[in-house]
């Protein structure tokens, strides 16, 4: 090689020669100036740069043919003068420099990263040398490179997700899933067909024929719109020339019947209700569908109808119920109609429950109890009494009259006219005063504004001859203070003690009493009470029952 003169002109010639060297793969040329060694070192005692590498060889391993891989080394100026890196030459074109951009200057102690890319074109082993040229004392630095090309993987398709469960979807609605179809192989894949099976499943966003290049993806959409309630399944199938020519994706989903609202009963009939009163009927809402529903409003129409027991918003789960009450309180007589209207998110968003009823004018009824009032045996010339009860139902009843068809029976203990409020009662008494011995009977008739206007009661009694027997009674004195005396009470005994009547005409200061008014053949019960100085009377003492009087 010709030598050049060590001058500025010489320096420019070195750069030109170096640039020419970069065009020749696998060849390395060194150029120097007169007075400079072939290694590029300066004059003795002058500052000089030295280029060193962090590694002297790079192994790229195995790389798929057509793909690339980049490795780096660090180039450092370990000398005392600036180094100008002018170029990097490779012995094979399958290795190339990606960084830094040349030329580059490195001050003393400065470093730069050298990036080298390997791109094999065949399934083979590649060995090469990268020669770094500079004006350093070591003008050429060699870096050994090795790597191998691997066969290109055939096209292969994958699906993400590989399967899809849409879960529960309400009939009439739909749910979609985006699916990514990826070619993970090294060659393009031609898709010839994309199909789907299964009731309610739909495929969109992909049309065959379609080519998917290596490492590229395509997306499509699977939609589930159930046609009926119940679980269903399906399959997406992708046919291609990939290494896996038939790729499948399993599908599943459950159709749910939309929430539906029903009322039990479906209508409410209150019948006849008296004006001024009310009647309530219960009903329930049920969700007969497969999803929850929300009731947003419950309204009632029609005069006299009100609804209660349900607050909105109300959520009713599938299969659950909710109770409510409707009350009918008519203000006038006559037929009345209305509706309970329920608004919700059900498949039947408006549910109507018809209402009907009739207001009627209040009509009271008068009751008499007992049906037969037996006064028992009474001595001729004396009197016996028994009590009865009048009651009003339906409405207030005003009693205006009371009479019997036998003068031996008279009514007392009640002041007429008297108004008996609905649902209440008043007492009265009947006195039997026989004038002859023997059984006696009568009919007691009450007149009122009830319906019917009259009510009757049977009266019975028995007149007996004067008494020939007497009953001697005695009792223990009361231990209470301030006792003024005692009263004696008697009742006719007929399987049980009847109504008690006081038989002493005046307060008895003693603790003995003789009853001389008993009837032959009669049976009696007796009791005594204590009365204090404030005229407060105690309850009955212990009862003496079934005192039988001989018939003769």
VEXFIMI-799095 format. One record per atom (N, C-alpha, C, CB): y, x, z. Coordinates in pm, whole numbers, plus 50000, padded with zeros to 5 digits. Glycine has a CB too. Layout:
YXZ;...
END
This chain:
498825008650000;500005000050000;501225008950000;500014990350122;502255005749922;503455014249917;504235013150047;504365010349798;504875024050082;505715024350201;507135021050163;505645038050272;507885015450257;509295012050235;510135019950331;509544996950252;511385020850299;512325028350383;512665020150505;513605032050304;512725026750620;513055019650746;514515016050747;512705028250870;514855004750703;516254999950698;516234984750708;516995004550565;517414978550708;517494963850710;516824957950588;518944959250716;516924965150480;516244960450359;514754960350381;516604969150238;514284970250453;512864971050485;512414958950566;512554983950561;513184955050662;512834943450747;512664931050663;513904941050855;513574928650566;513454916950480;512204917650395;514684915550390;511804929850352;510604931150271;509364927450351;510474945350218;509334930950479;508184927450563;508004912350569;508354933050705;509074904950584;508994890450591;508454884850460;510364884350623;508884890250350;508424885350220;506934887850204;509194891950107;506494899850243;505084903150229;504254894150320;504834918150261;504744891950440;504024883250534;503884869050480;504734882850670;504954864050422;504904850650364;503874849850255;506264846750310;503774860650178;502754860750073;501374860950132;502944872749981;501204867950246;499884868550309;499414854850351;499924877950429;500334845950396;499964832650443;499354824350334;501164825550500;499624827850210;499084820150099;497664824050065;499954821749978;497154834650127;495824839550093;494904837350210;495864854450055;494014827750198;493084824850307;492074835950318;492384811350285;491854840350443;490824850250470;491274864550447;489654847450386;492534867350411;493024880950390;494164883850483;493464883150245;494194896150533;495274900050623;495884913150573;494764901450769;497174913150560;497894925150515;498904928850619;498574922850379;499024941850642;500014946850736;501024955250659;499334955150851;502254953550692;503294961550628;504124968450733;504184952850537;504564980550705;505404987750802;506494995550730;504534997250890;507445000050802;508565007750747;508335022650775;509915003150808;509075030750699;508945045350718;509325048850862;509855053250616;508515056450925;508755060351063;508185050551161;510225061851088;507555039451113;506935029351200;505455029151170;507565015051179;504635029551273;503195029851252;502705016951193;502475032751381;501495017351145;500915004951087;500814993951189;499545007651030;500744997051315;500714986651421;502074980951445;500174992251550;503084985951388;504414980151403;505134985351523;504334965451411;504704996551588;505385001051709;506675008151672;504475010351790;507625007751761;508925014051738;508895028651771;510005007151818;510085034651763;510205048851795;509945051051941;511585054351758;509425062351976;509145065052119;510415063552203;508545079252137;510255056852314;511375054952406;512225042952373;512235066952406;511965036352254;512725024452217;512005011852268;512925023852063;512785001052304;512144988452348;511264982752237;513224977952390;510114977152271;509224971052172;508554958652230;508154981052126;508234948752143;507554936452186;506064937352162;508114924452113;505324930752250;503864930452236;503394915952249;503184939552344;502624911352151;502144897352151;500734896752205;502204891252007;500534888252310;499204886552368;498854871652371;499144892552512;497534868452363;497044854652361;496264851652489;496154852152237;496334838952533;495604834652655;494104833952630;496114820952703;493674833252504;492254833252468;492134839552331;491644818952469;491024846252308;490834852852181;489904845052088;490284866752203;489364833852136;488544825452049;488644810952096;487064830152049;488504801752001;488534787352026;487284781051967;489824780751967;486574772852048;485374765952001;485664750952001;484124769352091;485704744951882;486064730851869;484884721651889;486674728451733;483684727051905;482524718751923;482194710851798;482724709352038;481514699451817;481084691151704;482074679751683;479644685451728;482524678251558;483504667851523;482984660451402;484924673951495;483124647351406;482684639151293;483414643251167;482904624151322;482674644751061;483254648550933;484394639050898;482184648450823;485544645050864;486724637250829;487644634850946;486314624250772;487154636951069;487994635451186;488644648751219;487174630151306;489554649151314;490284661251350;490274663151500;491714660651298;490414676051539;490544679451680;491494691251692;489154682651745;492334691151793;493324701651812;493084708751943;494744695951807;493094722351941;493024730652061;494234739852063;491694738852067;494564745152181;495754753552194;495434766552266;496864745952268;496264776752235;496294789252311;497754792352338;495594801152233;497994800752435;499354804552468;499614818752419;499604803552621;500664820352339;501084833452289;502264838052373;501464832952137;502154850152431;503184855252522;503674868852474;502624856252666;505014870652479;505614883652449;505584891652579;507094882352392;504634900552593;504504908552715;505224921952704;503034910852745;506014923752595;506744936152578;508134935352635;506814939752433;508994944852585;510364945852640;511404942252537;510634959952692;510974938752415;511934934952311;511484921752250;512054946052202;512414914752186;512124901952122;511094903752012;513404895552066;510174894252004;509154894151901;509414882351809;507724893351962;509394884351680;509554873751581;508214871151516;510624877651475;507644859251545;506384855151485;506704848851352;505574845251578;506164854751246;506544850251113;505514841251048;506774861951025;504244841751087;503264833451022;501904834451086;503174836850879;501044824951047;499654824651092;498804822150968;499414813551203;497854830950943;496974829550827;495574825850874;496934842550743;494904816450802;493564811850835;492604815850723;493544796550857;491404819850762;490424824050664;489714812350597;489414833150728;489934800050647;489404788050580;490404776750599;488004783950637;490474768250499;491494757750500;491204746350597;491644752150361;490004746650660;489664735450748;490234736950889;488154733950756;490894748650908;491674750751030;493124751950989;491194763451109;494044746151067;495454746651030;496324747051155;495834734450942;497544752051134;498514753051243;499324740151250;499454765251224;499414734251373;500234722151392;501474724851475;499414711051458;501504736251549;502654739951629;502494754651669;502804730651755;503574762251683;504974757851666;505394758751521;505904766351753;506614754451493;507184755851360;507644770451344;508364745751336;507184777251240;507494791351216;508644792951117;506244798651165;509364803751128;509194814451227;509714810351364;509904827251180;509254817751468;509724815251602;509934828651671;508724806251681;510974829651752;511294842051823;510954840451969;512774845751806;510344850952028;509984850852168;510674862452236;508454851652188;511544859352329;512194869852406;511154876452495;513364864352490;511494888252548;510574895352637;510164886252752;511224908352692;508854884652773;508324876252881;508204861552846;509194877553001;508664857452727;508634843252687;507304839952620;509814839952592;506884827052634;505624822352577;505854810352487;504624818752688;504894807652404;504874795452323;503434790852306;505554797852184;503264777852286;501934772252268;501594771552120;501834758252332;500454776852088;499984776651950;498884766051939;499464790851904;499134755651857;498184744551841;497494745751707;498884730851853;496144745451710;495354746951588;494444734851573;494524760051589;494434729051454;493654716951425;492474720251336;494534706051358;491304714151375;490074716051298;489694702751234;488904721451388;489524702751099;489174690551025;488024693850932;490404684850945;486764692250978;485624695650893;485454685450781;484344696550976;484994690550667;484784681550553;483314679150523;485444687250431;482454685050605;481024683450580;480274685850710;480534693250469;479004681750710;478154683950827;477644698250823;476974673650832;478414707550877;478074721650870;478814729150980;478424727550732;478474742150997;479174750451095;480274758251025;478184760051167;481454758851088;482614765551031;483054776651126;483774755451005;483194789051070;483734800351145;484914805751069;482654811451168;485964809251140;487174814051073;487944822951168;488054802351024;488944829551108;489854837951187;491274833551159;489654853151155;492044832151267;493464829451253;494194842351285;493934817751347;495014847351189;495754859851207;497224856651227;495554869451087;497734860951343;499124858251378;499924870651345;499294854151529;500904869251254;501734880451209;503084880051276;501894880151058;503544891951320;504854892651386;505394906751373;504764888551535;506584909351427;507144922651428;506884929551561;508624922251399;505854924551634;505504930751762;504844944251738;504564921551843;504664951551843;503994964451832;502584962751778;503964971551969;501954951051810;500664947151750;500954936451647;499634942051859;501284940851528;501814931851425;500844920951384;502214939651305;499544923251397;498544913051362;497634910851482;497714917351236;497564898151523;496674894451634;495674884451579;497484888551756;494384886851597;493354878051544;492794868851653;492214886251482;492584856151612;492004845951699;490764840451631;493034834551731;489574841551697;488334836551637;488224821451656;487104843651699;487814814551552;487704799951552;486294796051511;488764793551458;485744786051578;484434780951539;484364766051568;483304788451614;483554758751493;483384744351510;482354739351412;484714736851491;481924727451429;480934721751338;481284707451303;479534722351401;480914703651182;481114689951138;479864681751160;481514689450990;480034670051215;478904661151241;478864650251135;478994654951383;477694645251105;477604634651004;478454622651046;476134630350983;479024615950950;479824603950976;478914592551021;480644599850850;479244586451138;478454575151187;478654563151097;478834571651333;477584556151065;477744544250979;478574533551050;476364538550939;479134524750972;479914513851031;479074505351125;480504505150922;479654501851241;478964493251339;479984483951403;478234501951450;479614471351414;480534461251465;480224457851611;480484448751379;481294455551688;481174450351825;482124438651842;481474461451931;481814429951939;482644418251970;483124419252113;481854404951948;484384416252133;484964415852267;485694402552285;485944427852290;485204393752375;484044395452462;482744393352383;484114385652580;481634398452435;480364396752363;479804382652372;479344406552416;480254375052471;479824361052488;480974353652555;478494359952573;480974340552545;482054332752604;481544319552660;483144330052500;481864317552790;481584304752857;482924298052882;480784306752991;483164286852815;484434279852826;484544271652954;484624270952706;483444270953033;483494263153155;483624248253126;484664267753242;484314241153212;484464226653197;485754223453123;484444219553335;485634215453020;486784211252939;486724196152926;486774218252798;487834189752952;487894175152949;487784170152806;489194170053013;486974159652788;486864153452655;488254149652606;485944140852660;488494152752479;489794149552420;490764161152425;490384137752491;490434171852498;491264183852501;490454195552446;491774186852645;491034207352444;490334218952388;490764231652460;490594220152237;489944242052445;490234255152502;489834265652400;489494257252637;490694276052386;490454286252283;490304300052344;491594286252181;489554308752274;489344322652315;489534331652193;487924324552377;490414341852209;490594351652102;489504362252113;492004358152108;488854365252001;487754374951997;488174386751909;486424368251944;487894398851957;488224410951881;486944416551820;488924421651973;486964418051685;485844423651610;486224438051573;485514414951481;485484448051625;485854462051608;484744469751535;486134468651745;485164478351440;484234487351371;484254500551447;484624489251219;483224503151528;483164515451608;482464526751533;482444512751739;482084524451407;481414534651328;482404543051251;480424528451233;481874551551161;482714560751086;482984556650944;482114574051085;482404545650897;482634540950761;483064526450764;481384542650674;483694522050659;484154508150651;482974498550649;485024506050526;483234486450699;482214475950702;482744464050623;481854471850849;481894458850534;482254447050456;481564434850518;481844448750306;482354425350564;481824412950624;481654402950513;482774407450736;480444397650501;480134388150395;480184373650442;478774391050338;479974371450572;479974357550621;480294357350771;478594350750594;481054347250813;481334344550955;481114329650977;482824348850996;480144326451063;479774312351081;479664309051230;478444309051008;479644296051260;479544291451398;478664279151403;480954288451458;477884277751511;477064265851534;477374260351672;475534269151520;476964247951696;477154241551826;478194230451818;477564251851930;477834218851873;478724207251870;479984210151951;478014194651923;481134208051887;482414209651956;483014223551943;482264206452100;482284233251883;482794246851867;483374248451727;481684257351893;484544255251718;485194257551590;485594272251580;486434248351572;485544277651456;485884291551427;487084291851335;484674299151362;488074300451367;489264301451283;489804315651289;490354291251328;490644319051190;491294332051188;490504343051121;491594336151325;489354340051060;488564350050990;487994343650864;487434355651081;488174350650750;487684345650622;486934356750551;488854340250534;485724353850509;484914363550435;485144361750285;483394361950470;485074372750203;484744386450244;485934393150313;484304394850122;485624402450405;486634409550482;486134423750507;486954402150617;486994433750484;486644447650510;487344452550636;487004456450390;486554458450724;487104464250847;486854479250841;486454457850976;487914487050834;487784501550822;487284507550953;489124507750782;486854520050943;486354527051062;487434527351170;485924541551026;487024524251292;487894524051411;488974513351405;488554537551428;488874504351309;489844493451299;489244480651358;490274491151152;490134470751383;489704458051442;490274446351367;490114457251589;489644435151384;490124422351332;489934411851443;489364418151199;490794402051449;490674391651552;490414378051489;491944391151638;489734369651563;489554355751524;489514347151650;488244353951440;489504334151633;489594324851746;488404315351747;490904317051741;487834313551867;486794303451886;487384292551976;485484309751950;487244280051935;487794268652008;486674259152048;488854261151923;486744254452175;485774244552223;486514231552249;485054249552353;486174221252174;486744207852190;485564198252205;487664203852067;485094195752330;483864187952350;483974174052289;483564186752499;482844169952232;482784156752170;482234146252265;481924157252045;481594150652373;481024141352472;480824148952602;479664135152422;480564141452708;480304147652838;478954154652836;480364137152951;478874165852906;477624173252915;477774187552868;476554166252834;476744195552896;476744209752860;476244211852718;475894217852959;476904220752644;476494223752507;476594238752485;477384216052404;475914243752383;475924257952352;476044259952202;474634264852406;476414272152164;476574275152022;476514290152000;477894269551968;476714294251873;476624308351838;477604311451725;475184312151796;478324322851740;479104328451629;478254339551567;480524334051678;478094339551435;477284349551365;478134356651261;476034343151299;478154370051267;478884378251169;477864386051086;479904388051241;477824383450957;476924390450865;477714400850787;476214380550767;477184413450779;477914424250713;476924434850666;478974430450808;477494445850611;476674457150572;476714468150677;477154462650437;477084464650800;477124474350909;475714478150950;477904468651030;475614488451035;474294492451084;473644481051163;474414504951172;474464472051218;473944459851280;474384448251191;474464458051429;473574445051087;474034435750982;474244421451029;473054435750871;473634417351140;473814403651190;474204404551337;472514394951170;475484401951366;476014402951502;476274388851555;477334411451505;475754385851675;475864372351730;476664372351861;474454366351754;477324361351884;478084359052007;477684345252060;479644360051983;477104344852182;476674332052237;477854324652299;475564334152342;477834311552284;478904302752333;478314291952422;479684296452214;479064287852523;478634276752608;479864269852665;477714281552724;479694257452703;480794249652761;480274236152807;481944247852660;481034230052893;480654216952947;481784207052923;480334217853098;481444196052859;482414185352838;482464176252959;482074177352711;483654173553006;483854164553119;484534151753072;484694171453230;483974140453114;484644127853085;485974127553159;483754115553124;487024123853091;488344123353155;488324113353269;489434119553052;489124116153370;489224107053483;489594092953438;490244112053583;488894083153491;489154069053456;489274061053585;488024063253365;490214051753589;490504044253711;489984029953698;492024044153740;489304025153805;488804011453808;489114005453945;487264010953779;489213992153950;489493985154076;488303976354112;490793976754064;487983976254241;486923967554290;487453959654410;485653975654329;487503946154398;487223938254278;488303940254173;487093923354314;488013935354054;488953937153944;490133927553952;488253935453812;490023916954033;491123907554055;491013902054197;491103895953949;492113896554249;492153891254385;492643876854381;493063899954477;491833867654436;492223853554444;492293849654591;491213844354367;493483845954638;493703842854779;493413828254814;495113846254816;493153819854713;492913805854742;494163799254797;491763804354840;493983789254884;495103781954943;495513788255074;494753767154964;496803791155086;497363797055207;498543788555249;497783811955184;498553784755377;499623776155428;500963783355425;499313771655572;501973776455378;503323782055377;503713785855520;504343771855317;504243797755534;504613802655666;503563811655728;504873791255757;502353811855671;501303820855718;500993830655606;500023812855761;499993839055622;499653848755520;498163851855524;500473861655537;497693857655418;496313861955408;496263875455337;495453851355332;495403884555384;495263897755324;493873899655266;495553908655428;493813906255151;492543909855088;492553924755058;492313901554957;491393930955071;491263945355047;490623947854911;490423951955157;491003959154851;490423963654725;490393978854727;491243958154601;489713984654631;489653999354626;489754003954482;488344004454690;490384015754466;490454022554337;489364033154333;491874028854313;488684034354222;487634044554209;487844052354081;486224038154212;487604065454090;487684074353974;486284075553916;488274088454012;486044068753805;484714068553744;484524079653641;484474055153678;485554088353623;485444099253525;484974112053589;486774101453457;485114123053513;484614135953560;485684145453608;483854142453453;486954141553603;488044150153648;488954142553743;488854155553527;489664149853824;490594143753920;491734136953845;491144154154019;492264126653907;493434119753852;494484118653961;493054105653796;495734117353921;496844115954016;497514102453994;497864127554001;497554094454099;498244081454095;499694083954128;497604070954195;500574080754036;502004083454055;502784071254102;502594088453926;502254059254077;503004047254116;502064035454136;504064043754009;502354027454241;501644014954266;502714004154284;500694015854393;502733994454194;503753984054198;503083970454204;504693984954075;503773960654265;503243947054276;504293937354225;502843943854422;503833927054156;504723916554106;504193903054152;504843916953950;505043892954149;504663879454190;505233876054326;503143878154192;505783863954339;506413859554463;505383858154574;507143846254443;505673864554687;504813863354804;503763874054815;504163850254804;503623883054712;502593893354715;503203906854755;501893894454577;502523914054843;502913927654880;501653936354884;503663927855018;501843949454861;500723958754862;500993969654965;500483965054722;499933974355032;500083984655134;498803993055138;500373978255274;498864003955216;497684012155236;497494023355138;496494003755233;498434025155044;498294035754945;499674041954923;497694030454812;499754055354933;501014062554915;500884071654793;501374070855042;501974072854720;501984081354600;502924093054621;502414073254476;502644104454555;501524106554463;500204108054538;501764118954376;499134103254478;497804103754539;496814109354438;497364089554586;496064119654480;495034125554392;493674119954432;495044141154401;492944114854333;491604109554354;490624118054276;491504094454312;489754125154347;488784133854282;487734125554209;488104143154385;487024132054117;485964125154042;484944119254140;485264134853942;484664106354123;483684099654209;484244094354339;482574108854238;485514097454372;486094093054499;486784079554483;487084103354552;487124073354597;487794060354599;489004061054692;486834049154644;489874051354676;491034049854763;491254034854785;492324056654701;491364030754912;491494016554946;492964012454953;490794013555080;493213999754924;494553994154942;494413979454980;495423995754812;495493973655028;495493959755077;496623952155010;495633959155232;496333939754970;497353930854915;497463918655007;497003926554768;498703915155043;498943903655130;499683892855052;499753907855256;499243880455074;499893868855013;500503860455123;498883860454927;501833858955121;502573851155220;503473841355145;503413860355317;502933829755105;503733820455025;504923814855104;502853808854975;506023813255033;507223807255094;507423792855050;508453815555059;506743789054944;506813775254897;505413770954855;507823773754777;505213758054848;503923752954803;503823754254652;503723738254847;502593755154603;502363756454460;501633769254427;503663755754385;501173770054301;500413781654256;501323793854240;499713778654123;500743805454264;501463818054249;500553828254182;501973823354388;501113836354093;500353846954027;501163859854031;500003843053880;500473870754015;501133883854013;500163894653970;501713887154150;500573907053979;499743918453941;500033930354031;499973922253793;498993937954057;499163951554110;498983960853991;498133954854228;499983969353965;499953978453851;499903992653902;501183976353759;498844000053863;498654013953906;498874023053787;497224016053967;499824032353802;500114042253697;499554055753740;501664043253670;498804062353649;498134074853686;497954083653563;496774071953752;497304095153587;496984104553478;495604101953421;497074118953529;495004090653455;493654087453406;493684084853256;493074075253481;492484084253198;492394081053056;492924067053027;490954082353007;492874058253128;493544045353121;494754046053214;492584033353160;495884051053163;497014054453251;497634042653325;498064061153172;497404030453277;497944018753345;496804008953374;499054011953259;496554006753504;495513997353546;496173985353612;494494004053644;495773973353569;496363960953621;495313952953695;496983952553507;495653948753819;494773940353900;495463926753915;494483946854041;494953916253848;495593903053857;495473897053997;494963893553755;496533889954038;496593883354169;496843868454148;497693889654259;496223860154234;496463845654226;496303839554365;495493838954126;496953828354385;496883821154512;497713808654503;497353830054629;497673800654607;498443788154609;499003786154749;497563776154567;500293782854755;500913779454882;500733764554911;502403783154882;500343761155032;500153747155069;500983743955193;498653743955095;501403731355202;502173726855318;501253726055439;502843713055291;501753730755552;500933731155673;500603717055722;501653738955784;499333714155753;498873701455810;498043704855932;498043692955706;498503699956048;497803702856171;496593693856192;498733701656287;495663698756272;494513690756312;494433690956465;493193696156248;494073679356521;494003677856666;492543677956709;494703664956714;492233686856802;490883687556855;490833682356997;490363701756848;489723675357034;489523669957168;488213675557221;489503654157168;488243681057341;487043686957400;486963683257549;487033702457381;485753680157596;484503679457519;484423666657440;483283680657611;483423665757351;483293653557270;482993641557358;482193655257164;482203643457465;481903632857562;482273637957701;480393628457556;483093630457769;483523634257905;482823625158005;485093633157920;481903630958084;481133623258183;481763625458320;479613627558184;482243614358379;482903615458510;481893614258623;483983604758526;480723609658591;479673608858691;479733596058771;479763620658784;479073596358888;478993584358974;480203583559066;477703584459058;480793571659070;481963569159155;481733556159229;483293568559069;481973556159360;481793544159443;482773533459397;481993547359595;482263521659383;483103510359345;484263509459443;482293497059343;485463508359383;486673507559466;487333520959486;486343501659598;486643531859452;487253545059461;487403550959320;486403554559552;487903563059310;488163569059178;487553582959168;489683569759150;487193586259047;486723599859015;487443604958892;485183600158993;487663617858885;488403623458771;487613634658704;489773628758817;487973636958579;487423648258501;488503652958404;486113644058424;488413665458360;489453671258273;488953673358131;489943684658331;489873672058038;489613674857897;490723683557840;489493661657816;490603687457712;491573696457648;491883691657508;491043710957644;493193691757475;493673688957339;494113702257278;494843678457340;493733705057151;494133717457085;494603714556943;492963727457082;495553723056896;496113721456761;495693733356675;497673720056766;495303730456551;494973740956455;495673738056323;493443742056434;495983748756247;496593747156116;498093746056121;496043735156049;498593738756214;500043736756228;500293730056363;500623728056109;501573729556402;501913722756526;501543707956516;503423724356557;501063702456627;500683688256632;501443681556746;499123686656651;502023670056715;502743662156817;501913649956853;504163657956767;501473649256980;500673637857028;501633627457083;499633642257137;501533615057026;502473604457066;501853593657153;503073598156944;500523592757156;499913582057235;498513585457277;499913569157158;498043579157392;496683580757442;496293567657511;496583592957541;495143561957470;494713549157529;493203548257530;495313537257451;492673539657621;491233537257626;490973522457605;490623542157761;489773519157568;489413505057549;488673499357670;488543503457423;488763506157785;488163501157910;489133504558022;486723507557936;489613494058092;490633495858194;490143504358310;491093482458246;488813506158324;488303514258435;488593529158412;486783512058451;488963532658286;489273546558253;490753547658218;488383551758136;491463556558281;492883558558253;493143573558229;493773553158370;494193576558145;494523590458109;495743594858188;494783591857956;495723606858239;496843612458314;496913627558294;496723609058463;497833633458365;497973648058358;498643653158233;496653654358369;499223644158152;499883648358029;501053638958007;498913648257907;502223644657967;503423636657944;503633635357794;504663642958013;503593623057746;503733620557602;505143615857568;502713610157556;505633619057448;504973627257345;504983642157385;505673625357208;504003649557336;503933663857360;503573670957229;502893667057473;504263682457202;503973690357082;503133702357120;505293694857011;502013703557054;501093714657081;501233724756966;499583709557094;501693737056995;501813747156888;500433750456828;502473760056943;500463753956700;499213757656632;498543769056706;499463761556485;497233767256731;496473777556800;496513776556951;496963790756759;497223766557006;497293765057151;496683751657193;498753766157200;496603749657326;495983737457378;496693732957506;494473739757406;496473720357544;497023714857669;495903706757738;498303705757642;495913706457873;494883698757945;495353684357973;494533705858078;494403676258005;494693662458051;493553658358144;494843652257928;493723647158214;492673642158305;492373627658274;493103643758453;491143623858303;490713609858290;490223605358427;489583608058180;490743593858473;490353588358604;489463576058581;491603584458689;488333576058651;487393564658642;487413557358776;485913569458606;487803544458770;487873536058890;487003523658866;489363531958923;485723524658901;484813513358870;485083501458963;483333517958884;484923489858906;485063477458986;483723470959009;486013467558917;482743475758937;481383470458953;480423482258950;481033460058840;479253479959004;478243490358997;477633490658858;477143488159102;477063502158825;476423503458695;477143513158604;476323489958630;476473516158492;477043525558395;478233519458323;475993529858293;479213527658292;480413523258221;480743533658114;481623521158319;481343528958006;481743538057899;483013533057834;480623539457793;483663542057760;484913538457692;485173548657583;486113537857792;486123545257497;486593554557393;488053557557418;486393548457249;488333570557430;489723574957449;490263578857311;489823587057552;491403572857273;491993575257142;493363581657158;492103562057061;493553593357088;494853600157085;495473598056947;494703615557117;496763594956944;497513592956820;498503604556803;498273579056822;498553610156680;499433621756656;499823622256509;498723635056697;500583632956474;500973635056334;499973644256262;502383641156327;498823646356325;497803654856264;497123647356151;496763659356368;496223654156087;495433648255979;493963649956014;495763654755840;493223639256050;493683625256054;494613622556172;492473615756062;495203610956171;496243607956270;495683604056406;497133596856219;494363601256415;493763597756544;492573606756572;493343582856547;492383609456702;491213617056747;490663610056870;491593632056779;489323609656883;488713601856992;487793610557076;487913589956935;487533605257196;486613611557290;485823600657361;487373620557393;484503602957377;483663593457450;483783596057600;482183594557404;483923584857677;484033585757823;482843578257885;485393579757874;482243584357988;481143577758059;481323579258209;479763583458015;480753569858281;480803570358427;479803560358484;482243567358480;479633560758614;478663551658679;479253546558809;477303558858704;479423532958819;479913526858943;478763525159041;480583513358915;478933529659162;477873528659263;478363520859382;477403542659306;477373515359458;477703507459578;478223516759687;476463499459630;478813510659793;479363518259904;478333527559966;479913508960009;478793538160023;477903548260076;477253543760206;478653561160097;475993547560222;475273545060349;474873558160412;474013536260325;475243569460346;474913582660399;476203590960406;473843589660310;476133601760482;477263610960493;476733625260499;478143607660618;477623634760469;477263648960471;478193656060568;477353655260328;477603662560668;478383669960767;478533684360720;477713669360908;479773689160712;480073702460663;480733710660772;480973701860539;480473723360774;481163732560865;481253746260797;480413733561004;482223754060840;482443767260779;483073776560880;483333766160653;483013788960852;483633798760940;485133799260916;483003812760919;485873801261026;487323801961016;487733814160934;487973802361157;488843812960861;489373824260783;489883835060876;490503819660687;489663847360842;490143858660923;491583862260890;489253870860902;492183855660790;493583858560753;494523852460854;493903853260611;495703858260868;496703853160963;497503841960899;497653864461010;498093833560980;498973822760931;498243811560864;499973828160836;496983809060899;496233798160836;496633784960901;494683800560848;497053775460813;497483762260865;496333752360868;498623756660781;495333753960779;494223744660775;493363746960655;494703730460776;492493736960625;491493738660521;491413726060436;490113741960581;491023727760308;490733716660217;489263717360181;491633717160089;488683705360157;487273704360120;487193698459980;486473695660223;486353704859895;486203700559756;484743697059729;486683711659658;484583686759640;483233681959607;483123680359456;482923668559679;481903683359404;481623681359262;480253674959248;481683694859184;480103666759146;478803660759120;477883671659064;478933648559020;476643671959111;475663681759066;474723675158965;474853687559186;474693680558844;473783675758740;473313688058661;474483665058645;472283694358712;471793707158661;472743718558696;471603706358510;474013715458717;475003725258760;476143717758824;475503734158641;476953724858898;478103718558963;479123714658858;478733727859067;479613702258867;480623697558774;482023701458820;480523682658757;483003693058783;484393695758819;484653691858964;485363688258724;485283701059037;485553698659179;486803689959197;485723711959255;486733680959301;487893672659341;488043673659493;487703657559296;489283674159537;489523674859681;489203661259744;491013678959712;488453661659859;488023648859920;488683646460054;486513648559937;489373656160114;490093653460240;491493648860206;490133666160332;491963638460272;493283632760243;494403641060302;493373618460295;494123648460408;495133656760471;494493669960511;495763649660596;495363680060528;494883693360564;494093692560694;496053703260577;492903698460693;492003697860807;492193710560890;490503696260762;492663708861014;492923720461099;491633725961158;493893716961211;490553718261154;489293722661211;488433729161104;488553711061276;487273734161143;486333740461049;485103731761029;485913754361099;485293718561049;484213709161023;484783697360947;483533704461155;483893690860867;484333678960793;483093670760760;485123682760663;483243657360769;482143648360735;482533640360613;481783638960854;481683641160509;481923633860384;481133620960392;481503642160258;481843609860407;481193596760419;481273588860291;481813588660532;481643595460180;481813588260052;480743591859951;483173591259992;479633597259997;478563600559904;477813588059863;477593610659965;477213588759743;476473577359691;474993579359713;476763575259541;474323568459737;472873569059750;472263574559621;472283555059783;471343584059636;470683589959520;471493600459448;470323579259425;472713603659495;473543613659427;473243627759472;475003610659450;473733637459396;473613651659428;474993657959416;472573658959334;475323666859513;476693671859519;476733686859545;477483664559626;477923692159516;478253706059550;479523705859633;478443715059420;479633715259732;480793715559818;481343729759825;480443710459959;482693730259847;483363743059870;484593740459955;483743750059736;485043750460031;486223749060116;487233759760078;485843750160266;488523756860102;489593766660080;490453767260203;490443763059955;491123778560222;492053780260334;493463779360281;491813793660408;494383772960359;495773771360319;496643777160430;496133756260291;497603786360393;498443792260498;499713784160516;498803806860464;500543788960608;501763781660643;502763781260529;502413787860765;502573789860424;503443789460307;502863780760198;503683803460253;501833773360233;501153764260141;500453771760026;502153754260083;500083784560052;499303792159955;497823789659983;499633807459963;497083785759878;495693781859896;494773792759842;495413768359826;493713795759913;492753805959872;491823800259766;491943810959993;490963808659714;489913804159623;488813797259700;489353815959545;487843791959622;486723785059685;485913794659771;485823778459579;485423789159882;484483796759964;483153797559890;484303790160106;482143802459956;480823802059894;480433787559866;479763808959984;479743785259754;479413771659708;478093767259772;479313771059551;478113754859824;476883748359869;476523738359761;477063741360012;475403740459692;475103732359575;473843723959594;474953741159452;473783713359510;472623704559502;472243698359638;471423712159445;473283692859700;473033685059824;472623671059780;474333684559919;471373667659799;470823655159747;470913644059853;469363657059702;471393632559811;471543620759898;470373611359872;472923613459873;469703606859971;468583597559950;469023585059874;467963593460086;468083579359803;468423567459724;468643555159811;467323564559622;468063554259928;468213542660016;468913546860142;466843536360049;
END
